Amino acid sequence: MSKVMDVLKVKGLELAEEQVKMLIEGLFEVAEEVINESENKYDDMVKASFPLVKGLLLGLVDKIDGK
C-alpha cells in the first residue's frame, strides 16, 4: 500500500505545482491589466519588476515536487 501512496503523493505534488504556476501567471496577468488601466505612474515602476519577481516565484514553485 505504501508504494501506491508514494506514487499518488508524487502525482499530487506535480498537480499542485502546475496549479500554483497557473495561479501565479493569472495574478501577474491581472495585475498588469490593472496597472495598464491606472493613471498612477508609480505602479508602472512596480510593473518593471514583474519579470524578475515572476521568474523567482516560478523557480520556487518548480521545487514543490522536489524535482
Protein Blocks (a to p, Z undefined) as FASTA:
>chain_A
ZZmmmmmmmmmmmmmmmmmmmmmmmmmmmmmmmmmmpmbfklmmmmmmmmmmmmmmmmmm
mmmnoZZ
